[in-house]
C-alpha cells in the first residue's frame, strides 16, 4: 500500500512537469519538446490512473487483512481464563506449595490452621479437615496453572504480521483518513500494550508452569498474576454477587468494531457487556 501511494505521488509530479513542459513548449514553439511533453503526459496519466485504482483495491485489502488479524488476536484474548487470587485461593496455593517445607507434624498443623484463618478472611463459613484441605489446595494449584497457561498461549499470537501491516499503511490523502488512521493505530497500540504487559510479567508464570514452584518466588508470581488480572479483567459486585468482566476482551472488541464501522462508513452500536465469570465460594 505504501509503495503504491509513493508511485502515485511520483506519477502526479511527473504529470505536472509534463503539463508545464507542454505549456512552455507551446509558448516558444518547441515542436520536439512539446511532443516529448505529450508523450510523458500520456504515460504518466495512464500510470497514475492504474495506480490510483490499485490503491483503493489495496486499501480495502489492507484493512480487511488487518481486521482479520485483530480478530485472531481477539480470539486469543477470549481464551484467557480468570483465576481470582483472593485470600482463600492464596491460602490454598500457599499450603500446597509450602507444605513440604514444614519441619514436623506440629509445624504443619500450625501452618494448616494459619491458612484456615486466612480463608476465613474471604469466606467466614469456610471449614475443612486438613486432609481435604490438602486435596483442595493441590486442585487449586492445578487450576491456577491451567489459567496461567492461557496467558502464555496468548503470546503465541502473530503480533509481527500485525506490525508489518501497520508499517505498510499509508493513505493517499492523509487528512481525509485521519480518523480511520487514528482508530487503526489505537487498536494496534492497545494490542501491543497487552502483549507488552504479558511479556513483562509472564516470565515467572512460565517458570512456575514449566519448572516447578521451587524455582520461583511465590510473592512475585502472585503480584505479577494479579497485575495481569487487573489489566485483562474487571471485578465488580452486582446484586450482592462478585462478578468478573473480561475487560480487555470487551474493550478490544469495541475498538475493532468501531474501526470497522468507520472504514465502511456505518454507525456502530455499542454492545452490552456481560460478566464472563462469577465467583463461587468453596466450603
ZIFENHU-V986195 format. One record per residue. N is the residue number from 1. PHI is phi in whole degrees, 0 to 359 (* if undefined). PSI is psi in degrees with one decimal (* if undefined). D_CENTER is the distance of its C-alpha to the mean C-alpha in whole Angstrom. Layout:
# ZIFENHU-V986195
N:PHI:PSI:D_CENTER
N:PHI:PSI:D_CENTER
This chain:
# ZIFENHU-V986195
1:*:-43.8:24
2:298:-42.5:25
3:298:-39.5:28
4:293:-38.7:29
5:296:-41.5:29
6:297:-43.9:31
7:296:-38.1:33
8:297:-44.1:34
9:300:-45.6:34
10:295:-43.8:37
11:297:-39.3:39
12:293:-38.9:39
13:295:-43.1:40
14:296:-37.9:43
15:299:-44.3:44
16:295:-39.1:45
17:296:-41.6:47
18:295:-37.8:49
19:296:-42.7:49
20:298:-39.0:51
21:294:-40.1:53
22:296:-44.3:54
23:296:-44.7:55
24:296:-42.0:57
25:295:-35.8:59
26:295:-38.3:60
27:293:-35.8:61
28:254:7.0:63
29:57:44.2:64
30:271:96.1:62
31:297:-45.8:62
32:295:-46.8:60
33:293:-32.3:58
34:292:-35.3:57
35:293:-40.2:57
36:298:-41.2:54
37:299:-43.4:52
38:295:-37.4:53
39:295:-44.9:51
40:296:-40.5:48
41:299:-45.5:48
42:296:-45.0:48
43:291:-40.9:45
44:291:-34.6:43
45:293:-44.6:43
46:298:-44.7:42
47:300:-44.4:39
48:298:-44.5:38
49:298:-46.1:38
50:297:-45.7:37
51:283:-26.7:34
52:294:-43.5:33
53:298:-45.6:33
54:294:-31.3:31
55:299:-46.4:28
56:292:-34.4:28
57:294:-46.0:27
58:292:-34.8:25
59:299:-46.6:23
60:294:-42.5:22
61:297:-42.4:22
62:296:-42.8:19
63:295:-45.4:17
64:297:-37.2:18
65:293:-42.3:16
66:297:-42.2:13
67:298:-44.2:13
68:298:-43.1:13
69:294:-37.0:11
70:295:-40.0:8
71:295:-38.0:10
72:298:-42.2:10
73:290:-36.7:6
74:301:-41.9:7
75:296:-33.5:10
76:292:-39.5:8
77:295:-37.5:7
78:299:-28.6:10
79:279:-9.6:12
80:289:125.1:11
81:264:149.8:15
82:263:130.5:16
83:236:119.3:19
84:276:114.3:21
85:274:59.6:23
86:278:-179.1:26
87:300:-38.4:29
88:292:-49.1:30
89:294:-34.1:27
90:298:-44.8:28
91:296:-42.3:31
92:297:-43.4:31
93:297:-46.2:29
94:297:-39.8:31
95:296:-43.3:34
96:293:-38.7:33
97:281:-31.8:32
98:248:6.5:35
99:303:-44.7:37
100:289:-10.2:39
101:270:-4.8:39
102:286:133.5:42
103:291:-36.0:45
104:209:-178.8:47
105:297:-41.3:48
106:296:-40.7:48
107:296:-39.5:45
108:294:-40.3:43
109:296:-41.1:45
110:296:-39.2:44
111:295:-40.5:41
112:299:-44.8:40
113:295:-36.6:42
114:297:-40.3:40
115:290:-34.7:36
116:297:-43.6:38
117:299:-36.8:39
118:294:-39.8:35
119:297:-34.4:34
120:296:-24.1:37
121:294:-29.8:35
122:266:-39.8:32
123:222:97.9:34
124:302:-23.5:38
125:270:2.0:39
126:294:128.6:38
127:205:132.9:40
128:196:135.8:41
129:299:156.9:43
130:300:-39.0:42
131:297:-45.7:42
132:290:-33.6:39
133:297:-39.2:37
134:298:-44.8:37
135:296:-41.7:36
136:293:-36.8:33
137:292:-38.8:32
138:296:-39.6:32
139:294:-35.6:30
140:295:-39.7:27
141:296:-43.6:27
142:295:-37.8:26
143:293:-39.9:24
144:299:-44.2:22
145:298:-39.7:21
146:298:-41.4:20
147:289:-40.8:17
148:296:-34.4:17
149:300:-29.0:16
150:292:-29.9:13
151:292:-40.3:11
152:293:-38.7:13
153:292:-30.0:13
154:300:-33.6:9
155:287:-7.9:10
156:280:-5.7:12
157:297:154.0:9
158:273:79.3:11
159:286:-28.6:9
160:296:-44.4:12
161:295:-35.0:13
162:298:-41.1:11
163:294:-37.3:12
164:295:-38.5:16
165:295:-43.7:15
166:297:-41.8:15
167:296:-30.5:17
168:273:-3.6:20
169:281:124.1:19
170:207:127.2:22
171:268:147.4:24
172:295:-45.0:28
173:237:90.1:29
174:307:-43.2:26
175:292:-23.8:27
176:282:-21.9:27
177:250:21.0:24
178:301:-44.3:22
179:292:-44.0:21
180:298:-42.9:19
181:296:-40.2:18
182:296:-43.9:17
183:296:-41.0:14
184:293:-42.4:13
185:296:-43.6:13
186:299:-41.3:11
187:296:-45.5:8
188:297:-44.7:8
189:294:-34.4:8
190:293:-43.8:6
191:299:-43.8:3
192:291:-29.7:6
193:296:-43.6:7
194:298:-43.6:5
195:299:-45.1:6
196:297:-45.3:9
197:296:-43.4:10
198:294:-41.9:10
199:298:-40.7:12
200:286:-26.7:14
201:249:-1.2:15
202:264:-2.7:15
203:299:-48.0:18
204:291:-31.8:20
205:294:-42.8:19
206:299:-43.6:19
207:298:-39.8:23
208:292:-44.3:23
209:292:-37.0:22
210:257:-26.4:24
211:249:-12.6:27
212:100:153.5:28
213:296:-22.8:28
214:293:-18.6:31
215:261:5.5:29
216:227:161.9:27
217:267:120.2:27
218:296:-36.4:27
219:297:-44.8:26
220:294:-41.9:23
221:304:-49.2:22
222:296:-45.8:22
223:295:-42.9:21
224:294:-40.5:18
225:291:-41.0:17
226:298:-37.9:18
227:299:-44.0:16
228:293:-38.6:12
229:302:-41.9:14
230:295:-29.0:14
231:279:-42.1:11
232:268:-20.9:10
233:226:161.6:13
234:224:113.0:16
235:266:128.5:20
236:224:165.5:22
237:247:118.2:26
238:228:127.9:27
239:54:42.7:31
240:63:20.5:31
241:237:143.3:28
242:273:116.0:25
243:238:157.8:22
244:232:126.5:19
245:263:141.9:16
246:279:78.0:13
247:303:-51.2:11
248:298:-40.9:8
249:296:-45.8:8
250:294:-42.9:11
251:296:-44.3:10
252:294:-38.8:7
253:300:-45.5:10
254:298:-44.1:12
255:296:-42.6:11
256:295:-44.3:11
257:286:-33.2:14
258:296:-42.0:16
259:299:-43.7:15
260:294:-42.7:17
261:297:-39.3:19
262:294:-40.8:20
263:295:-41.2:20
264:267:9.1:23
265:57:50.7:24
266:238:157.2:24
267:276:130.7:24
268:264:125.2:21
269:259:114.5:22
270:296:132.6:19
271:280:149.4:19
272:292:147.1:20
273:257:140.5:18
274:232:151.2:20
275:300:142.5:19
276:265:-25.8:18
277:219:153.4:20
278:228:131.4:23
279:286:132.5:25
280:242:124.7:28
281:282:143.1:31
282:259:136.8:33
283:245:*:36
